[in-house]
């Protein structure tokens, strides 16, 4: 089943996660494959800590996304 909406690709985004409200991901939304977001150049943001760079691609299922925002 295809997810009913498509995000704008090649934009920097902030992805807030459902499973842990103290963590978020920031990166370039490289691709959306069905119900999966693919981020590149991603950082893990934790409440009260410095951003942690993540290697490679980060893949997040849309059921784990509380919301996402495009960054300027």
Secondary structure, 3 states (H helix, E strand, C coil): CCCCCCCCCCEEEEEEECCCCCEEEEEEEEEEECCEEEEEEEEEEECCCCCEECCCCEEEEHHHEEEEEECC
